[in-house]
C-alpha cells in the first residue's frame, strides 16, 4: 500500500481537531519537506519466481505479479498491473474500487545499481524516489533501499469538525477519513482507499494525535503527528505494523 500512503510511502495525511478554545497547533495546511524528512529505512524486494513472475515485498507484505499488463490483487486491497516499456523500464498501475489512482514508472540505471520511481496520481500529483540496490540482480530482481525522495505534492490539510472531530484528508489522492479522538474506527474513503479501510484517532500529547489504519479489521499502519511549539512544522513518525521500518516525515505550514 505504499502507493496509497506513498513512499513514497510513505503516508501523506491530514487531520483536524476543534476545541472550545483555540485550535491545536497542528490544525492548518501542510506540505511535505523531503529535505527535512527521513525515509532511509524503507526497502522493497523483488524476487524472481517460477513462471517468469516476481514476488514483491514491502511494508512486510507481499504479492506476486507478471510483467504482462494483467492486474493482480495485493494485500492492501488494490489491484496492480505491470507492463514493460523497454528492457530497463516498467510501468506499474494501481487501481482501487475499480478505478486507477496511481501510475509508477520504474527505471533502472545503466549500471543496474540504482532504480528511480516516478509516480503520478489520478489528481495529477507527482513524486520521485531513488533506490539503491543492496542485494540481488540482475534487472529488477533484488533488494532496494530508499536513498532519495522528491515530491511536488505531499499536501496535508487540517480543518476542524465539531468540538472534538478530526477530518483527515489526503489531498493528492482525494481521500478522506473523519472521526473523533475516541479510538473508534471510521471509514476511509476516496481514490486511495479500497473498501474495508478504516482509521482510528487518539490524542498524543498536547500538540499531537495518533492515527491507526486497518484493512478489514487488521492493523496495517500507525502514525503519530506532532506540531512544533511554534506551530511552523508538523512531524509524522510512522511505520507499517508488519515491518520494523520507520519513516519520519516533516511538513511545513503553508
C-alpha positions in Angstrom: 0.0 0.0 0.0 3.0 2.2 -0.3 1.4 3.6 -3.5 -1.6 4.6 -1.4 0.3 6.1 1.5 3.5 6.8 -0.6 6.9 6.0 -0.2 6.5 7.1 -1.1 5.4 5.8 1.4 5.2 6.8 2.7 1.8 8.1 4.3 0.5 11.6 3.3 -2.3 12.5 5.8 -4.5 15.4 7.2 -6.4 15.9 10.4 -8.5 18.4 12.3 -9.4 18.9 15.9 -11.8 21.6 17.0 -11.7 22.7 20.6 -13.7 25.2 22.8 -10.6 27.4 22.8 -8.0 27.9 20.1 -7.4 25.1 17.6 -4.4 22.8 18.3 -1.1 23.8 16.7 -1.4 21.0 14.1 -4.6 22.5 12.5 -3.8 24.0 9.1 -2.4 23.2 5.7 1.0 21.5 5.4 3.4 20.5 2.6 6.0 17.7 2.9 9.6 18.9 3.1 11.7 15.9 1.8 15.0 17.6 2.8 13.9 17.5 6.5 12.4 14.0 6.3 13.9 10.6 6.6 12.7 7.6 4.6 16.1 5.8 4.7 14.7 2.6 6.5 12.3 1.8 3.6 13.1 -1.3 1.5 11.5 -3.0 -1.4 12.3 -6.5 -2.6 11.5 -8.1 -6.0 12.2 -11.9 -6.0 12.0 -13.8 -9.3 9.6 -16.8 -9.1 9.0 -19.8 -11.3 6.9 -18.9 -14.4 8.6 -15.6 -15.1 7.0 -13.5 -12.4 8.1 -11.7 -9.3 7.3 -11.6 -5.7 7.2 -8.0 -4.4 7.6 -7.4 -0.7 7.3 -4.0 1.0 5.9 -2.9 4.4 6.2 -6.5 5.5 3.6 -7.7 3.0 4.0 -9.5 -0.4 2.2 -10.1 -3.7 3.2 -11.8 -6.9 2.9 -10.5 -10.4 4.0 -10.9 -14.0 5.1 -8.2 -16.4 2.2 -8.8 -18.7 -0.2 -5.9 -18.0 -2.7 -8.2 -16.2 -4.0 -6.9 -12.8 -3.3 -8.9 -9.7 -4.6 -8.5 -6.1 -2.4 -7.0 -3.4 -2.6 -7.3 0.4 -3.8 -3.7 0.6 -7.0 -4.3 -1.3 -5.7 -2.7 -4.5 -5.1 -4.2 -8.0 -1.7 -3.8 -9.5 -0.6 -4.4 -13.1 2.9 -4.2 -14.6 4.0 -3.8 -18.2 7.4 -3.4 -19.8 8.3 -0.1 -21.5 11.7 -1.4 -22.5 14.4 -3.7 -21.1 15.1 -1.4 -18.1 11.8 0.4 -17.6 8.4 -0.7 -16.4 5.1 0.9 -15.8 3.1 -0.2 -12.7 -0.6 0.9 -12.4 -2.6 0.7 -9.2 -6.4 0.7 -9.0 -8.8 0.8 -6.1 -12.5 0.2 -6.2 -12.2 -0.4 -10.0 -10.6 3.0 -10.7 -6.9 3.8 -11.4 -5.3 6.1 -8.8 -1.6 6.0 -9.4 1.0 5.1 -12.0 4.6 4.4 -11.3 7.4 4.4 -13.9 10.2 2.2 -12.6 13.6 2.7 -14.3 17.0 1.0 -13.7 20.2 3.0 -14.2 22.6 1.7 -16.8 24.8 0.1 -14.2 21.8 -1.6 -12.5 22.8 -0.2 -9.1 20.1 2.3 -8.7 16.4 2.5 -9.5 14.1 5.5 -9.9 10.4 5.5 -9.4 8.4 8.4 -10.9 4.8 8.5 -9.6 1.7 10.3 -10.7 -1.7 10.1 -9.1 -5.1 10.5 -10.7 -5.3 14.0 -9.3 -2.0 14.9 -11.1 0.2 14.9 -8.1 3.8 13.8 -8.9 6.7 12.5 -6.9 10.0 10.8 -7.5 12.2 8.4 -5.4 15.6 6.9 -5.9 16.5 3.4 -4.6 19.9 1.8 -4.2 20.4 -2.0 -4.7 21.7 -3.8 -1.6 21.4 -7.3 -2.9 20.3 -9.5 -5.8 20.1 -8.9 -9.5 20.2 -8.7 -12.4 17.5 -6.4 -13.5 14.5 -5.7 -11.3 15.2 -8.7 -9.0 16.9 -7.8 -5.7 16.6 -5.8 -2.5 16.4 -2.0 -2.8 16.8 0.7 -0.1 15.3 4.2 -0.3 18.1 6.8 -0.9 16.3 10.0 -2.0 12.8 11.2 -2.3 11.4 14.3 -4.0 7.8 15.4 -4.5 5.9 18.3 -5.9 2.9 17.5 -3.7 2.7 15.8 -0.3 -0.1 18.1 1.0 -1.7 17.6 4.4 -4.8 19.7 5.1 -6.3 20.2 8.5 -9.8 21.5 9.2 -11.9 21.3 12.3 -15.1 19.4 12.7 -17.3 19.9 15.7 -15.8 20.1 19.2 -13.6 17.0 19.1 -13.7 15.9 15.4 -10.9 15.2 13.0 -11.1 15.4 9.2 -8.1 13.5 7.7 -7.6 14.4 4.0 -5.1 13.0 1.6 -5.3 15.9 -0.8 -3.2 14.4 -3.6 -5.4 11.3 -3.8 -8.7 13.0 -3.0 -9.1 10.6 0.0 -10.7 11.4 3.3 -11.3 10.0 6.8 -13.0 11.8 9.6 -13.9 10.9 13.2 -13.3 11.7 16.8 -10.4 11.3 19.1 -12.2 8.4 20.8 -10.3 5.4 19.5 -13.2 4.2 17.4 -12.8 3.2 13.7 -14.1 5.4 10.9 -14.4 4.6 7.2 -11.6 5.8 5.0 -13.0 6.9 1.6 -11.7 8.1 -1.7 -9.5 7.0 -4.5 -6.6 6.0 -2.3 -8.6 3.7 0.0 -10.1 0.4 -1.2 -13.2 -0.8 0.5 -12.5 -2.1 4.0 -10.0 0.5 5.1 -10.7 2.4 8.4 -8.8 4.9 10.5 -8.8 5.4 14.3 -7.8 8.6 16.1 -6.4 9.2 19.6 -4.8 12.1 21.3 -1.0 12.1 21.6 0.4 14.8 23.8 -0.6 18.5 23.9 0.3 19.1 20.3 -0.3 15.8 18.7 -2.5 12.9 17.7 -2.1 9.3 16.6 -3.9 7.6 13.7 -4.1 3.8 13.1 -5.1 2.4 9.7 -6.8 -1.0 9.5 -7.8 -3.1 6.5 -10.8 -5.4 7.1 -10.1 -5.2 10.8 -6.4 -6.0 10.5 -3.8 -3.4 11.7 -1.7 -2.1 8.8 -0.2 1.3 9.5 0.3 3.6 12.5 1.4 7.2 12.6 1.9 9.9 15.2 1.7 13.6 14.2 3.2 16.3 16.4 3.2 20.0 15.8 6.2 22.1 16.8 5.9 24.5 19.7 6.0 27.5 17.2 3.4 25.8 15.0 5.5 26.1 11.9 6.2 22.4 11.3 4.3 19.1 11.7 6.3 15.9 12.2 4.9 12.4 11.4 6.6 9.3 12.8 5.1 6.3 11.0 5.5 2.7 10.2 3.8 -0.4 8.8 2.6 -2.8 11.5 4.1 -5.8 9.7 7.5 -4.2 9.4 10.2 -2.7 11.7 10.9 0.0 9.1 10.1 3.6 10.3 9.8 6.9 8.5 9.9 10.5 9.7 8.1 13.0 7.6 8.3 16.7 8.2 5.7 19.1 6.8 6.0 22.9 6.6 2.9 25.1 7.3 1.5 26.7 4.1 
